């Protein structure tokens, strides 16, 4: 007896796709046309041979399961028996299964790796290269026998592809890199950081899929890998190539304590002042500090002035440099003494409401008085001018 349940194959741990993943499947179709002739059943009774199946070919991989599936099998099957070769003789039998009694029987060609499922399929575990050859299935029913033959070819598992590049280190956005997949397979896929990539603007894949070109390499294009697809649909991946991409500094931020506003840092003489440059870069950048045009001996990202003096006032510049990427950026801050605020004393006087009314009235009256004097003077002036021809020695002269 060879039970089906609980059987394991210890297959390699590779991902499968869809039904039949991890195995090769060949289908044997039982035809419905009758064939002239008679055969003997297991009891020696002559039985009519109802049909021969269509000859199909199947492929499998060494070390994986191979299946020969039976299609169009009748419902009243008494026995499925599988044989090695093109005939169904007893000496060629591998294994058989009888549905009515749910029993299995091994034959002379049984090697411990074969089994018949309840649907009549032949399963071969851990396929070997010498499993290649013809396989014949005989299906006994109550009124005759069906037969079908198929060819199974077990192929040696192709080795994983190799991979190489024309460069392994570069400056970000300053060049391209070409990767080559070394394999004889025709179905090849490419991965960047584990994600499948296809031909587009930043990436070009050659027509034979064996060359990948990244036109402007960024800091995120660091892991390259190719894979071939075997006959079972598995992706056999190459080793990973790690690229070294130099980048930055992207920007410079100059933090300080006390805080600076628009590049102005106000502090008291004798107080502590801290300044720190922050930047993103690979490799780690080099730092330089300049004070009022003079290069300082500090080479760290931060400066601490424990007790601020007059000589330490002025403009500080933090220079961040990536010598590999040949990029330099800087940020400045001006340290000045904190301004002193002198209180302003408000001096003024206050006028009561009644006094305001009095002043307004007096201003109006004064204006009226001045206008009266002005009118009087004008009248007097014009009167004297027009009467002067008829007045002599203060008396009016009449002709």
PyMOL commands that set and color helices and strands:
alter all, ss='L'
color gray80, all
select helices_A, chain A and resi 90-92+129-131+310-312+353-390
alter helices_A, ss='H'
color red, helices_A
select strands_A, chain A and resi 23-29+38-40+46-52+56-61+65-71+77-84+93-98+103-106+114-116+122-124+133-141+144-155+162-165+169-171+177-182+188-192+195-197+203-205+211-214+223-229+235-237+241-242+244-248+253-257+264-267+273-278+281-282+286-291+294-295+302-305+314-322+327-337+391-392+395-396
alter strands_A, ss='S'
color yellow, strands_A
deselect
rebuild
show_as cartoon
